[in-house]
């Protein structure tokens, strides 16, 4: 059992990871596209391996023609590639149909994209503009990201001048090189800093030069080593839920640094001097104590844009518990539609921001950011529109999923998606009853349903729900995660309620018999 142990009768939901990288529905029996897409200079690439980076796509596909832009989708094992000419895209798609095309050693699959052009997220629309500053977005940041970590990652590609790390929409950083930084972008875009997490999504940044005032964990000017290093405060120290990176453990403490990011073998990704960079980048171990003592870190997230009638403390817990333990939730009386969520540590807050910021829930777009407060105080408690309390303490609930290292290591952290994985559901429940459950709670029903094979003696079942879109799945997870399902007993009476929990893309219920 790869899931944490919950009382039987509690159903659990989780976002289902896309393990195949194939964009059609996870519940379809074949991989054929549901409809034919009109030709476009933008090609949708799927079926990529986990370790693929932008440079691998360029190296494999540039034989079809000049490539304008590449957008990586590492968690889906997909990418979009924009060619200069329509003929190049035609050749790429046709070749992929007639013969196997391999990218980084794995066969990839191609189709036209519904977009005619890849939207660039910054004003550096033209990759040939010569921008030397890269914008790095760290997705699924399970471990600390400091200037030391990013320097070790980026410097082997070329001399790094300055680094600035900031927390707005998750963990982001800007890295400045002395010259045009296309080589670094190609070599690192889509790569994992640590195996399976801290994935780099790289674009060209807007500024052409970074202004660094001090050298510390969040900023560093490598041309000015004399800048004062800020003293770290001796504030409250929290133990990281996951501890150090699991692959770094050995019998006698930490082992050697693990090589987690092999650089492409093509010489264009190396410096001119063979002594300047090794073939493999060895990442430093997470420096937990120094990172957590940083003054800008907080284990409290501020969530705004909450629907006033449909969101409460329990529903916030149902959604945020996928990314870390929840200690307390409190709605702010002075700012309607806003709540403070105290989580197990600042890493959990970072994960929540990365995956939940800007998603839509009940037609309202959430804004999730780091709060300036370091704890949630149960003051000014009032009644919400649904009659529930504006404050709730979840510290002792058994539905927290990161309460031990063992539990935390088994959680598959995924961004919101249209498929939910359910488990801990009683075998007697039917598809119609589950649909009726959605109707009774005024949430969208699922369009496809699949139950996994279980042993005849099993007291629970698990499976998948597919919804029309990601927003519908998020709303169902928010409402029905940990929901109590009542089942009839052998004596004709009703047993104790059963709670359903939703994780990631999956609806996973567990039930007490």
C-alpha positions in Angstrom: 0.0 0.0 0.0 1.6 3.2 -1.2 -0.8 5.4 0.6 -0.8 6.6 4.2 -2.9 4.5 6.6 -6.3 6.0 7.3 -9.3 4.7 9.2 -11.4 2.5 7.1 -14.5 4.3 5.9 -12.6 7.5 5.0 -12.5 8.0 1.3 -9.5 9.8 -0.1 -9.0 11.7 -3.4 -5.8 12.6 -5.1 -4.8 14.1 -8.5 -3.7 11.3 -10.7 -0.2 11.7 -12.2 0.1 11.2 -16.0 2.5 8.3 -16.0 2.6 7.9 -19.8 3.0 11.4 -21.0 0.2 10.8 -23.5 -2.3 13.8 -23.6 -5.5 11.9 -24.4 -7.7 10.8 -21.6 -6.1 8.5 -19.1 -9.2 6.4 -19.2 -9.2 5.8 -23.0 -8.2 2.4 -24.1 -6.2 3.6 -27.0 -3.8 6.5 -27.7 -5.5 7.8 -30.8 -6.4 11.5 -30.9 -10.1 12.1 -30.4 -10.3 14.4 -33.4 -8.1 15.6 -36.2 -6.3 18.9 -35.6 -5.7 21.5 -38.4 -2.0 21.9 -39.5 0.0 24.4 -37.4 3.6 25.5 -37.2 3.5 24.4 -33.5 3.9 20.7 -32.9 2.7 19.0 -29.8 5.3 16.4 -28.6 4.3 13.7 -26.1 5.7 10.5 -24.6 8.9 12.2 -23.5 11.1 10.6 -20.8 11.5 12.2 -17.4 15.1 13.4 -17.9 14.5 15.2 -21.2 15.5 18.9 -21.5 15.0 21.5 -24.2 18.3 20.8 -25.8 17.3 17.2 -26.5 14.2 18.3 -28.4 16.2 20.8 -30.5 18.9 18.3 -31.2 16.4 15.7 -32.4 14.0 17.9 -34.3 16.2 20.6 -35.9 16.7 18.3 -38.9 13.1 19.2 -39.9 13.8 22.9 -40.0 14.6 26.0 -37.9 13.0 26.0 -34.4 11.6 29.3 -33.1 10.6 28.4 -29.6 10.2 25.4 -27.2 7.9 25.2 -24.2 8.5 22.3 -21.9 5.7 20.6 -19.9 7.9 18.3 -17.7 5.2 17.1 -15.3 3.1 15.9 -18.3 6.2 14.6 -20.2 5.1 16.8 -23.1 6.4 19.8 -25.0 5.4 22.3 -27.7 7.8 23.1 -30.5 7.3 26.0 -32.8 8.9 25.8 -36.2 9.7 28.8 -38.4 7.9 27.3 -41.4 4.8 25.2 -41.7 6.6 22.8 -44.0 9.0 21.9 -41.1 6.1 21.1 -38.8 4.5 19.0 -41.6 7.7 17.0 -42.0 8.0 16.5 -38.3 4.4 15.2 -37.9 4.5 13.0 -41.0 7.9 11.5 -40.0 6.5 10.7 -36.6 3.7 8.8 -38.2 5.7 6.8 -40.6 8.8 5.9 -38.5 10.0 6.1 -34.9 11.5 9.4 -33.8 13.6 9.1 -30.6 14.2 12.0 -28.2 16.8 11.3 -25.5 16.6 7.6 -26.2 12.8 7.3 -26.0 10.3 7.2 -28.9 8.2 10.4 -29.0 4.8 11.0 -30.7 3.8 14.1 -32.6 0.7 16.0 -33.6 -0.2 19.5 -34.6 -1.0 21.9 -31.8 -4.3 23.8 -31.6 -2.2 26.9 -31.2 -0.6 28.7 -34.2 2.1 30.3 -32.0 3.5 29.6 -28.6 2.7 32.4 -26.2 5.9 33.8 -24.6 5.4 34.6 -21.0 7.8 37.6 -21.0 8.5 40.5 -23.3 11.5 38.6 -24.7 9.4 37.1 -27.5 12.3 36.7 -29.8 14.8 34.1 -28.6 17.5 35.7 -30.8 17.1 39.0 -28.9 20.3 38.2 -27.0 18.8 38.4 -23.5 21.5 37.2 -21.0 19.2 37.0 -18.0 17.1 33.8 -17.5 13.9 33.5 -15.5 13.8 30.2 -13.6 10.6 28.8 -12.2 11.2 25.9 -9.8 8.2 23.5 -9.9 7.4 21.1 -7.1 10.1 22.6 -4.8 10.3 19.8 -2.2 13.8 21.0 -1.1 15.5 24.3 -0.3 16.5 26.4 -3.3 19.4 28.8 -2.5 21.9 30.8 -4.4 24.5 28.0 -3.7 22.2 25.4 -5.3 21.5 27.5 -8.4 25.1 28.5 -8.8 26.1 24.8 -8.8 23.4 24.1 -11.4 24.0 27.0 -13.7 27.7 27.8 -13.6 28.9 24.7 -15.5 27.1 26.0 -18.6 28.8 29.5 -18.4 30.1 31.9 -15.8 27.2 33.1 -13.7 27.4 36.8 -12.7 24.4 37.3 -10.4 21.5 35.4 -9.0 18.3 36.7 -7.3 15.7 34.3 -5.8 12.2 35.6 -5.0 8.9 34.1 -3.9 5.8 35.4 -5.7 4.1 32.7 -7.8 6.0 29.9 -6.1 9.8 29.8 -6.1 11.4 31.8 -9.0 14.9 33.1 -9.7 16.8 35.2 -12.2 20.3 34.2 -13.3 22.5 36.6 -15.2 25.2 35.5 -17.6 27.8 37.7 -19.3 26.5 36.8 -22.7 23.4 35.5 -24.5 22.1 32.6 -22.4 20.4 30.4 -25.0 23.0 27.6 -24.3 22.1 27.5 -20.6 18.3 27.6 -21.3 18.6 24.7 -23.8 20.7 22.6 -21.4 18.6 23.1 -18.2 15.0 23.8 -19.3 12.9 20.9 -18.1 15.6 19.3 -15.9 15.2 18.2 -12.3 17.5 19.7 -9.7 16.8 16.8 -7.4 15.5 13.5 -8.8 11.7 13.8 -9.3 11.3 17.3 -8.0 12.5 20.9 -8.1 12.0 20.9 -11.9 13.3 23.9 -13.8 11.1 25.8 -16.3 13.2 28.5 -17.9 12.3 31.5 -20.0 14.1 34.7 -20.9 13.6 37.4 -18.3 12.6 41.0 -18.8 15.5 42.8 -17.1 18.9 42.8 -18.9 20.9 43.2 -15.7 20.3 42.2 -12.1 20.8 44.6 -9.1 22.1 42.7 -6.1 22.4 44.5 -2.7 23.8 41.7 -0.6 25.3 38.2 -0.8 23.1 35.6 1.0 20.8 32.7 0.4 18.4 34.7 -1.8 20.8 36.9 -3.8 24.5 36.9 -4.8 26.7 39.0 -7.0 29.7 36.9 -8.0 31.5 39.9 -9.3 31.4 41.6 -5.9 32.4 39.1 -3.2 32.9 41.9 -0.7 29.1 42.6 -0.3 28.0 42.1 3.3 26.5 38.7 4.0 23.3 39.3 6.0 23.3 37.7 9.4 20.5 35.1 9.8 18.2 35.4 12.7 17.8 32.8 15.4 14.0 32.5 14.9 11.8 29.5 15.3 13.4 26.4 13.8 11.1 23.9 12.2 12.0 20.4 11.3 11.5 19.7 7.6 8.8 17.1 7.1 10.8 15.0 4.7 14.2 15.7 6.3 17.2 15.6 3.9 16.9 14.2 0.4 16.4 10.5 0.7 19.0 9.6 -1.9 21.6 11.3 0.1 21.4 9.0 3.1 23.9 6.3 3.9 24.6 4.1 6.9 27.1 6.6 8.3 25.1 9.8 7.6 25.2 11.5 4.3 26.8 9.9 1.3 28.6 11.6 -1.5 26.7 14.2 -3.6 24.6 12.4 -6.1 24.9 13.3 -9.9 21.3 14.2 -10.7 21.5 16.2 -13.9 23.7 14.8 -16.7 24.5 17.5 -19.2 23.9 16.7 -22.9 26.9 15.1 -24.5 26.9 17.7 -27.3 29.9 20.0 -27.0 27.8 23.1 -27.5 26.6 22.8 -23.9 30.1 22.8 -22.4 32.5 25.6 -21.9 35.4 25.9 -24.3 37.9 24.7 -21.6 37.5 21.0 -20.6 38.7 21.9 -17.1 35.8 24.4 -16.5 33.0 21.9 -16.2 32.5 18.2 -15.4 30.3 16.0 -17.6 27.8 15.7 -14.7 26.6 18.3 -12.3 26.7 17.1 -8.7 24.2 19.1 -6.6 24.8 20.1 -3.0 22.8 18.6 -0.2 19.9 20.7 1.1 21.1 23.0 3.8 18.0 22.7 6.0 19.0 24.7 9.0 20.4 27.8 7.2 17.5 27.9 4.8 14.8 27.6 7.4 16.3 30.3 9.6 16.0 32.8 6.8 13.9 35.7 7.8 11.8 35.8 4.6 10.5 32.2 5.1 7.2 31.5 6.6 5.0 28.4 7.2 1.9 30.5 6.7 0.2 31.0 3.4 -2.3 33.7 2.6 -5.1 32.7 0.3 -7.4 35.3 -1.3 -10.1 35.0 -3.9 -12.1 32.5 -1.9 -15.8 32.1 -2.7 -17.6 33.6 0.4 -20.5 31.1 0.4 -18.8 27.9 -0.8 -15.4 27.9 0.9 -14.8 27.2 4.6 -11.9 25.9 6.8 -12.6 22.3 6.1 -12.6 22.7 2.3 -9.4 24.7 2.4 -7.9 21.8 4.3 -9.2 19.3 1.7 -7.4 21.1 -1.0 -4.2 22.2 0.7 -3.5 18.9 2.5 -2.2 17.5 -0.8 0.9 19.6 -0.4 1.8 19.4 3.3 0.4 19.1 6.8 -2.2 21.7 7.8 -1.9 23.1 11.3 -4.6 25.9 11.4 -6.9 27.7 9.0 -8.4 31.1 9.8 -10.5 33.5 7.7 -9.7 37.2 8.0 -12.7 39.2 9.1 -11.2 42.5 7.9 -10.5 41.1 4.4 -13.5 39.1 3.1 -12.6 36.1 0.9 -9.2 35.8 2.4 -7.8 33.1 4.8 -4.5 32.3 6.5 -3.3 28.7 6.3 -0.6 27.6 8.7 1.2 24.6 7.3 3.8 22.1 8.6 6.8 24.1 7.2 7.7 26.7 4.6 8.4 23.9 2.0 4.7 23.0 2.2 3.8 26.6 1.6 6.1 26.7 -1.4 4.5 23.6 -2.9 1.0 25.0 -2.3 1.9 28.2 -4.0 3.5 26.4 -7.0 0.4 24.2 -7.6 -2.6 26.2 -6.4 -1.8 29.8 -7.2 -4.1 31.1 -9.9 -6.3 28.0 -10.1 -10.1 28.5 -10.4 -12.4 27.2 -7.6 -16.1 28.0 -7.8 -15.6 30.6 -10.5 -13.1 32.5 -8.3 -9.4 32.6 -9.1 -7.2 31.9 -6.0 -4.2 34.0 -5.1 -1.8 32.0 -2.9 1.3 33.7 -1.5 3.6 33.6 1.5 2.2 35.5 4.5 4.3 37.9 6.6 2.9 36.2 9.7 4.7 33.2 11.1 1.8 31.7 12.9 -2.0 31.8 12.9 -3.6 33.2 16.0 -7.2 32.3 16.8 -8.5 35.8 17.3 -11.6 37.5 16.0 -13.5 34.2 15.4 -16.8 34.7 13.6 -19.3 32.7 11.7 -19.0 32.1 7.9 -21.9 32.3 5.5 -22.4 28.5 5.6 -22.6 28.7 9.4 -19.2 27.1 10.2 -16.5 28.7 12.2 -13.9 31.0 10.7 -11.1 29.2 12.6 -10.3 25.6 12.8 -7.3 23.7 14.3 -6.2 20.6 12.2 -3.0 19.8 14.1 -4.4 16.5 15.5 -6.4 15.3 12.5 -5.5 11.9 11.1 -6.2 13.2 7.6 -2.9 15.0 7.5 -0.7 13.1 5.1 2.8 14.3 6.0 2.9 13.4 9.7 5.9 11.1 9.4 8.8 10.6 7.0 7.3 7.3 5.9 3.9 8.9 5.1 5.5 11.9 3.4 7.7 9.8 1.1 4.7 7.9 -0.2 2.8 11.0 -1.3 2.9 11.7 -5.1 2.7 15.5 -5.3 0.9 16.5 -8.5 -0.5 19.7 -9.9 -4.3 19.9 -10.3 -5.7 17.9 -13.3 -8.9 16.6 -14.7 -8.5 13.0 -13.3 -9.0 12.1 -9.6 -7.8 8.9 -8.0 -10.1 7.6 -5.3 -9.5 4.9 -2.7 -10.8 3.6 0.6 -14.3 3.3 -0.8 -16.6 0.4 0.2 -17.0 -2.3 -2.5 -20.8 -2.1 -2.3 -21.0 1.5 -3.6 -22.1 1.9 -7.2 -21.3 4.3 -10.0 -24.8 5.8 -9.8 -24.4 6.3 -6.0 -21.1 8.2 -6.6 -22.8 10.4 -9.2 -25.6 11.0 -6.8 -23.1 12.0 -4.2 -21.7 14.7 -6.5 -25.3 15.9 -7.3 -26.2 16.1 -3.6 -23.2 18.3 -2.9 -23.7 20.6 -5.9 -20.4 19.7 -7.6 -19.8 18.6 -11.2 -20.3 14.9 -12.0 -17.6 12.7 -13.6 -17.8 11.7 -17.3 -15.8 8.5 -16.9 -15.4 6.0 -14.1 -13.0 3.1 -13.6 -12.5 0.8 -10.7 -9.2 -1.0 -10.2 -9.2 -4.8 -9.7 -9.1 -5.8 -6.1 -8.8 -9.0 -4.1 -12.1 -10.7 -3.3 -11.3 -10.3 0.4 -10.6 -6.6 0.1 -12.9 -4.3 2.2 -12.3 -1.2 0.0 -11.9 -0.3 -3.7 -10.0 2.3 -5.6 -10.2 3.8 -9.0 -10.3 6.9 -11.2 -12.8 9.6 -12.0 -12.4 11.8 -15.1 -14.1 15.2 -15.3 -14.7 17.6 -18.2 -11.9 19.9 -17.1 -9.4 20.6 -14.3 -11.6 23.1 -12.5 -14.4 20.5 -12.1 -12.0 18.1 -10.6 -10.6 20.7 -8.2 -14.1 21.6 -7.0 -15.0 17.9 -6.4 -11.8 17.4 -4.5 -12.4 20.5 -2.4 -15.9 19.4 -1.4 -15.7 15.6 -1.2 -12.2 14.9 0.0 -12.5 13.1 3.4 -16.2 13.0 3.0 -18.1 10.6 5.2 -19.8 7.8 3.3 -22.4 5.9 5.3 -22.8 2.2 4.4 -25.5 -0.2 5.8 -24.4 -2.8 8.3 -25.3 -6.5 8.3 -28.0 -5.7 10.9 -29.7 -3.2 8.6 -28.4 -0.3 10.6 -26.0 2.4 9.4 -22.4 2.1 10.3 -20.2 5.0 11.4 -19.6 7.5 8.7 -16.8 7.1 6.2 -14.5 9.8 5.1 -13.3 10.3 1.5 -10.0 11.9 0.8 -8.9 13.3 -2.6 -5.2 13.5 -3.6 -3.8 15.2 -6.6 -5.5 14.1 -9.8 -7.1 11.2 -8.1 -10.2 10.7 -5.9 -9.0 8.3 -3.3 -11.6 7.2 -0.6 -10.9 4.9 2.4 -13.7 3.5 4.5 -14.2 2.2 8.0 -16.0 -1.1 7.8 
